[in-house]
Structures are given as C-alpha cells and as structure tokens.
Amino acid sequence: MKLVVFSDAHGYKAIVQRILDFNIDADYFISLGDSELRLDYLVDNDIIPIKGNYPMDAGLAYEKDIIIAGKKIFLTHGHKYGVHRGLKNLAKYCISENFDISMYGHTHIASLVKIGSVTFVNPGSCARSRNELPPTYLIIIIEEEKVTYTFKESLTNKTIEV
C-alpha cells in the first residue's frame, strides 16, 4: 500500500495538485490539516482530510483512526496534543490505544521518531517549512510487516533526508 501524506498546505492548491500528480499510483492520500482547501476539492480527489487549527480549514474531524494493511494508524493535526511543545501528550494517547503509526502536522517540520512501539511521523509542511528543509510531504509504503517512510520535496519530488 502506498500512502501519500501532506500537511499545512495553507491554500496552495497548486502544490497539492502537484503532489497528487507526482503520485498517481497512490492507494491513499491523506491531508493532516490546515490545507485551507475546499472540502469538495479534497473529497473529489479522494483525499482523507483531517481538520487543522485554521478557522476556515476543511475537514470532517480533528482526528481519525484508520487501519491500512493491518496497521492501526492515528491521524491528527496535532495542535490539540500540543505537538509544538513535544510529543509527550500524543505519545501517551497513542501508546495507550496501541497504535502502530501516528501521523501529525502543525509544526511545519518534517520528523520521524519511534516512541515505544509507535512510530510518530510528521510530513512537514508541503508549502511553508519552518526549518532549513524545503517544503515536504511523505510517502509511506506498507508491505506486509515492512513499513518505509520517504520524505519528498513538494516542488521537485526529490527524496530528502530528515
């Protein structure tokens, strides 16, 4: 299964469309909030939307549990867990609920860390990075028990190290 995950587009529809075009073979597209795109655009493009903290952000819920290829995955924008101050609150919840993967946004900084048995991953912002990295998104490949995480530049689709 190929999951394409982005966050914090902040209205840059052309960037989101580029990510979709780069990944026509994806099984799932996931927006972790603050897309500021219309809900009908997200739904029409088969994007699973999570609502962010922006007042005009489209999305149906602030968080969602999904199971893909046998992996229990938690989706959230992250602001309600205070992720800009660290992962303590999010980790406490995800570990207690036995998630395999937790995806979050909000910080605009791409990251990948394992805490206990849960992998916490932030695709960064596909439009406005807040560190030295360019704007990024994430590709997750789930093959049986193997999960790979590849960060990509939003504009060029080049793989980058996080």
Backbone as CSV, one residue per row, in Angstrom:
resi,resn,N_x,N_y,N_z,CA_x,CA_y,CA_z,C_x,C_y,C_z
1,MET,0.837,-1.182,0.000,0.000,0.000,0.000,0.883,1.247,0.000
2,LYS,0.499,2.193,-0.818,1.217,3.464,-0.881,0.322,4.570,-0.347
3,LEU,0.787,5.218,0.719,0.089,6.344,1.321,0.887,7.606,1.034
4,VAL,0.221,8.638,0.582,0.844,9.939,0.356,0.240,10.885,1.378
5,VAL,1.110,11.476,2.199,0.665,12.266,3.345,1.241,13.676,3.248
6,PHE,0.373,14.667,3.393,0.839,16.056,3.401,0.099,16.822,4.479
7,SER,0.633,17.975,4.818,0.014,18.809,5.845,0.332,20.264,5.565
8,ASP,-0.462,21.131,6.146,-0.191,22.559,6.182,0.074,23.164,4.800
9,ALA,-0.850,22.917,3.873,-0.751,23.500,2.532,-1.119,24.985,2.548
10,HIS,-1.939,25.388,3.505,-2.351,26.781,3.687,-2.809,27.443,2.391
11,GLY,-3.681,26.732,1.669,-4.313,27.300,0.491,-3.556,27.149,-0.812
12,TYR,-2.376,26.596,-0.785,-1.578,26.439,-2.004,-2.049,25.195,-2.768
13,LYS,-3.167,25.360,-3.450,-3.797,24.262,-4.194,-2.865,23.700,-5.262
14,ALA,-2.089,24.558,-5.924,-1.183,24.097,-6.984,-0.141,23.122,-6.431
15,ILE,0.310,23.341,-5.210,1.286,22.424,-4.604,0.629,21.080,-4.317
16,VAL,-0.573,21.102,-3.774,-1.288,19.852,-3.500,-1.535,19.109,-4.807
17,GLN,-1.952,19.826,-5.829,-2.200,19.176,-7.122,-0.916,18.552,-7.674
18,ARG,0.200,19.218,-7.490,1.484,18.672,-7.942,1.797,17.362,-7.213
19,ILE,1.558,17.334,-5.913,1.783,16.106,-5.129,0.886,14.980,-5.644
20,LEU,-0.367,15.293,-5.934,-1.283,14.288,-6.489,-0.768,13.780,-7.832
21,ASP,-0.328,14.697,-8.666,0.167,14.327,-9.995,1.447,13.490,-9.920
22,PHE,2.312,13.791,-8.964,3.544,13.007,-8.778,3.229,11.569,-8.360
23,ASN,2.068,11.333,-7.785,1.768,10.052,-7.134,0.454,9.439,-7.607
24,ILE,0.290,9.336,-8.908,-0.971,8.804,-9.439,-1.186,7.337,-9.064
25,ASP,-0.121,6.674,-8.613,-0.217,5.266,-8.219,-0.535,5.072,-6.741
26,ALA,-0.816,6.150,-6.023,-1.077,6.050,-4.579,-2.392,5.338,-4.298
27,ASP,-2.402,4.585,-3.209,-3.632,3.949,-2.745,-4.444,4.893,-1.868
28,TYR,-3.753,5.754,-1.122,-4.403,6.702,-0.217,-3.672,8.034,-0.254
29,PHE,-4.454,9.124,-0.209,-3.931,10.472,0.002,-4.507,10.950,1.327
30,ILE,-3.654,11.532,2.167,-4.073,11.986,3.495,-3.605,13.419,3.707
31,SER,-4.524,14.293,4.103,-4.189,15.662,4.490,-4.333,15.767,6.004
32,LEU,-3.260,16.176,6.675,-3.267,16.269,8.133,-3.652,17.663,8.636
33,GLY,-4.397,18.381,7.840,-4.968,19.636,8.305,-4.265,20.882,7.816
34,ASP,-4.946,21.988,8.031,-4.529,23.313,7.575,-4.271,23.341,6.073
35,SER,-5.080,22.588,5.337,-4.967,22.652,3.872,-5.551,23.976,3.379
36,GLU,-6.585,24.443,4.050,-7.344,25.634,3.649,-7.928,25.480,2.247
37,LEU,-8.104,24.243,1.838,-8.738,23.956,0.547,-10.179,23.551,0.797
38,ARG,-11.006,23.724,-0.215,-12.420,23.393,-0.080,-12.581,21.895,0.141
39,LEU,-13.540,21.551,0.983,-13.799,20.149,1.278,-14.158,19.374,0.014
40,ASP,-14.909,19.982,-0.893,-15.272,19.262,-2.114,-14.040,18.937,-2.962
41,TYR,-13.032,19.810,-2.975,-11.791,19.512,-3.700,-11.092,18.309,-3.071
42,LEU,-11.001,18.299,-1.756,-10.350,17.186,-1.064,-11.093,15.872,-1.323
43,VAL,-12.405,15.903,-1.179,-13.209,14.696,-1.371,-13.170,14.245,-2.833
44,ASP,-13.287,15.181,-3.768,-13.256,14.838,-5.200,-11.935,14.185,-5.604
45,ASN,-10.870,14.484,-4.864,-9.552,13.912,-5.159,-9.209,12.734,-4.237
46,ASP,-10.230,12.202,-3.574,-10.066,11.036,-2.692,-8.999,11.255,-1.621
47,ILE,-8.968,12.455,-1.071,-8.036,12.794,-0.001,-8.767,12.640,1.326
48,ILE,-8.196,11.902,2.241,-8.753,11.778,3.586,-8.368,13.049,4.336
49,PRO,-9.338,13.907,4.683,-8.995,15.183,5.313,-9.146,15.170,6.839
50,ILE,-8.147,15.695,7.490,-8.211,15.959,8.926,-8.306,17.475,9.086
51,LYS,-9.137,17.910,9.986,-9.311,19.339,10.235,-8.139,19.863,11.062
52,GLY,-7.594,20.983,10.633,-6.494,21.618,11.358,-6.995,22.689,12.302
53,ASN,-6.102,23.576,12.698,-6.480,24.630,13.636,-6.867,25.935,12.948
54,TYR,-6.751,26.016,11.634,-7.150,27.221,10.920,-8.670,27.303,10.885
55,PRO,-9.258,28.473,11.155,-10.713,28.586,11.236,-11.447,28.160,9.960
56,MET,-10.865,28.398,8.808,-11.522,28.089,7.545,-11.079,26.743,6.972
57,ASP,-10.449,25.904,7.774,-9.908,24.647,7.267,-11.000,23.616,7.053
58,ALA,-10.932,22.957,5.910,-11.879,21.877,5.608,-11.456,20.608,6.324
59,GLY,-12.403,19.810,6.625,-12.134,18.541,7.288,-13.365,18.163,8.078
60,LEU,-13.524,16.909,8.298,-14.708,16.451,8.993,-14.464,16.212,10.472
61,ALA,-13.218,15.948,10.830,-12.888,15.647,12.225,-11.458,16.085,12.512
62,TYR,-11.175,16.350,13.776,-9.829,16.733,14.189,-8.883,15.540,14.268
63,GLU,-9.451,14.351,14.338,-8.616,13.148,14.384,-9.404,11.965,13.845
64,LYS,-8.670,10.939,13.457,-9.301,9.770,12.856,-8.401,8.559,13.066
65,ASP,-9.023,7.420,13.346,-8.329,6.128,13.428,-8.625,5.383,12.136
66,ILE,-7.584,4.843,11.513,-7.789,4.021,10.326,-6.904,2.781,10.425
67,ILE,-7.283,1.752,9.717,-6.456,0.558,9.613,-6.169,0.341,8.137
68,ILE,-4.893,0.306,7.807,-4.446,0.078,6.437,-3.406,-1.023,6.457
69,ALA,-3.634,-2.047,5.672,-2.708,-3.184,5.553,-2.338,-3.736,6.935
70,GLY,-3.326,-3.791,7.818,-3.120,-4.359,9.145,-2.456,-3.435,10.152
71,LYS,-2.160,-2.203,9.758,-1.533,-1.234,10.665,-2.593,-0.282,11.216
72,LYS,-2.614,-0.145,12.530,-3.537,0.780,13.186,-2.881,2.154,13.191
73,ILE,-3.521,3.114,12.536,-2.925,4.433,12.299,-3.811,5.524,12.887
74,PHE,-3.183,6.479,13.576,-3.879,7.624,14.149,-3.521,8.864,13.340
75,LEU,-4.533,9.594,12.892,-4.353,10.829,12.130,-4.829,12.008,12.966
76,THR,-4.001,13.043,13.070,-4.375,14.250,13.790,-3.559,15.415,13.246
77,HIS,-4.094,16.622,13.391,-3.277,17.785,13.051,-2.211,17.976,14.129
78,GLY,-2.592,17.723,15.364,-1.627,17.747,16.463,-1.741,18.901,17.426
79,HIS,-2.415,19.964,17.041,-2.488,21.131,17.916,-3.195,20.831,19.231
80,LYS,-4.173,19.936,19.220,-4.886,19.592,20.461,-4.024,18.754,21.405
81,TYR,-2.897,18.245,20.907,-1.957,17.471,21.733,-0.697,18.281,22.049
82,GLY,-0.673,19.538,21.639,0.461,20.407,21.936,1.771,19.956,21.291
83,VAL,1.705,19.446,20.060,2.912,18.893,19.435,4.006,19.934,19.192
84,HIS,3.659,21.210,19.179,4.689,22.241,19.024,5.597,22.308,20.273
85,ARG,5.156,21.697,21.371,5.969,21.641,22.597,6.579,20.254,22.813
86,GLY,6.290,19.318,21.899,6.813,17.958,22.033,5.718,16.923,21.853
87,LEU,6.107,15.662,21.908,5.178,14.572,21.619,4.633,13.861,22.857
88,LYS,4.917,14.381,24.042,4.523,13.696,25.276,3.034,13.339,25.310
89,ASN,2.162,14.307,25.066,0.716,14.057,25.149,0.236,13.123,24.039
90,LEU,0.739,13.333,22.844,0.355,12.472,21.721,0.855,11.053,21.942
91,ALA,2.083,10.924,22.423,2.648,9.591,22.681,1.861,8.860,23.755
92,LYS,1.512,9.559,24.804,0.745,8.933,25.882,-0.552,8.342,25.341
93,TYR,-1.258,9.122,24.529,-2.518,8.646,23.963,-2.294,7.474,23.000
94,CYS,-1.372,7.615,22.060,-1.182,6.596,21.021,-0.644,5.282,21.583
95,ILE,0.206,5.362,22.574,0.716,4.144,23.201,-0.415,3.445,23.954
96,SER,-1.236,4.221,24.668,-2.342,3.620,25.437,-3.390,2.968,24.537
97,GLU,-3.512,3.456,23.301,-4.509,2.927,22.362,-3.904,1.912,21.386
98,ASN,-2.649,1.563,21.580,-1.975,0.537,20.767,-1.918,0.838,19.271
99,PHE,-1.639,2.081,18.923,-1.453,2.426,17.515,-0.082,1.950,17.057
100,ASP,0.022,1.657,15.774,1.311,1.329,15.174,2.000,2.586,14.664
101,ILE,1.198,3.482,14.075,1.713,4.708,13.458,0.826,5.872,13.881
102,SER,1.455,7.004,14.191,0.730,8.236,14.472,1.245,9.299,13.510
103,MET,0.335,9.903,12.751,0.690,10.959,11.805,0.118,12.272,12.309
104,TYR,0.942,13.305,12.272,0.503,14.617,12.733,1.182,15.706,11.904
105,GLY,0.679,16.919,11.987,1.229,18.067,11.275,1.497,19.197,12.250
106,HIS,1.024,20.384,11.914,1.008,21.578,12.755,2.363,22.271,12.923
107,THR,3.445,21.555,13.105,4.737,22.194,13.393,5.437,22.706,12.138
108,HIS,5.044,22.225,10.963,5.681,22.555,9.686,7.113,22.020,9.613
109,ILE,7.439,21.043,10.441,8.788,20.461,10.476,8.678,18.953,10.299
110,ALA,9.284,18.444,9.232,9.265,17.006,8.966,10.038,16.265,10.046
111,SER,9.472,15.154,10.509,10.177,14.364,11.518,9.665,12.929,11.521
112,LEU,10.501,12.058,12.038,10.190,10.640,12.180,10.881,10.162,13.443
113,VAL,10.084,9.655,14.394,10.638,9.181,15.663,9.799,8.012,16.154
114,LYS,10.453,7.064,16.790,9.737,5.937,17.374,9.785,6.090,18.891
115,ILE,8.606,6.002,19.510,8.481,6.063,20.960,7.723,4.810,21.371
116,GLY,8.372,3.959,22.126,7.767,2.678,22.459,7.573,1.891,21.177
117,SER,6.377,1.414,20.965,6.093,0.636,19.756,5.418,1.466,18.664
118,VAL,5.286,2.779,18.879,4.583,3.652,17.941,5.576,4.506,17.155
119,THR,5.387,4.556,15.846,6.174,5.451,15.002,5.386,6.737,14.815
120,PHE,5.994,7.858,15.169,5.384,9.184,15.039,6.018,9.876,13.850
121,VAL,5.186,10.318,12.931,5.715,10.911,11.714,4.955,12.183,11.361
122,ASN,5.722,13.195,10.992,5.181,14.476,10.562,5.727,14.725,9.159
123,PRO,4.857,14.917,8.161,5.344,15.129,6.800,5.973,16.498,6.576
124,GLY,5.914,17.361,7.586,6.338,18.751,7.409,5.231,19.508,6.694
125,SER,5.513,20.717,6.277,4.546,21.499,5.511,4.872,21.369,4.032
126,CYS,3.861,21.088,3.235,4.093,20.983,1.793,4.231,22.360,1.149
127,ALA,3.979,23.421,1.921,4.045,24.775,1.376,5.025,25.694,2.093
128,ARG,5.105,25.599,3.425,5.892,26.570,4.211,6.666,25.870,5.325
129,SER,7.864,25.416,5.021,8.687,24.769,6.034,9.130,25.782,7.087
130,ARG,9.307,25.311,8.318,9.778,26.192,9.391,11.181,25.823,9.863
131,ASN,11.925,25.117,9.022,13.326,24.848,9.332,14.126,24.933,8.039
132,GLU,15.337,24.397,8.032,16.211,24.532,6.868,15.799,23.654,5.684
133,LEU,14.888,22.734,5.887,14.429,21.868,4.808,13.459,22.622,3.897
134,PRO,13.384,22.213,2.638,12.363,22.794,1.762,10.990,22.259,2.156
135,PRO,9.920,22.778,1.586,8.590,22.209,1.830,8.576,20.717,1.456
136,THR,7.917,19.921,2.295,7.985,18.471,2.130,6.621,17.811,2.259
137,TYR,6.581,16.578,1.777,5.473,15.672,2.020,6.068,14.293,2.234
138,LEU,5.230,13.303,2.474,5.706,11.987,2.886,5.035,10.876,2.088
139,ILE,5.832,9.875,1.753,5.302,8.647,1.164,5.568,7.518,2.148
140,ILE,4.515,6.780,2.469,4.633,5.609,3.338,4.247,4.395,2.508
141,ILE,5.125,3.415,2.491,4.844,2.149,1.807,4.708,1.074,2.880
142,ILE,3.573,0.373,2.863,3.343,-0.726,3.800,3.278,-2.018,2.985
143,GLU,4.246,-2.899,3.230,4.318,-4.197,2.571,4.443,-5.262,3.650
144,GLU,3.348,-5.960,3.886,3.284,-6.961,4.950,3.735,-6.325,6.262
145,GLU,4.830,-6.776,6.861,5.280,-6.205,8.143,6.274,-5.062,7.965
146,LYS,6.711,-4.793,6.739,7.705,-3.751,6.483,7.020,-2.431,6.139
147,VAL,7.452,-1.359,6.826,6.934,-0.019,6.553,8.127,0.883,6.248
148,THR,8.080,1.581,5.108,9.149,2.520,4.760,8.574,3.929,4.664
149,TYR,9.382,4.888,5.079,8.992,6.291,5.102,9.972,7.062,4.224
150,THR,9.457,7.778,3.231,10.300,8.552,2.329,9.770,9.977,2.270
151,PHE,10.618,10.918,2.642,10.247,12.324,2.580,10.633,12.869,1.205
152,LYS,9.742,13.692,0.637,9.944,14.250,-0.691,9.779,15.760,-0.668
153,GLU,10.521,16.445,-1.535,10.329,17.876,-1.730,9.019,18.079,-2.490
154,SER,8.204,18.979,-2.035,6.894,19.202,-2.651,6.984,19.709,-4.087
155,LEU,7.967,20.539,-4.374,8.039,21.148,-5.689,8.766,20.287,-6.714
156,THR,9.774,19.535,-6.282,10.601,18.788,-7.235,10.387,17.285,-7.181
157,ASN,9.793,16.792,-6.109,9.579,15.364,-5.854,10.888,14.640,-5.575
158,LYS,11.948,15.354,-5.283,13.215,14.729,-4.928,13.143,14.183,-3.505
159,THR,13.758,13.020,-3.294,13.835,12.441,-1.959,14.816,13.252,-1.128
160,ILE,14.460,13.487,0.144,15.354,14.211,1.048,15.509,13.438,2.346
161,GLU,16.593,13.691,3.034,16.857,13.090,4.352,16.313,14.008,5.433
162,VAL,15.674,13.410,6.409,15.132,14.175,7.542,15.870,13.781,8.799
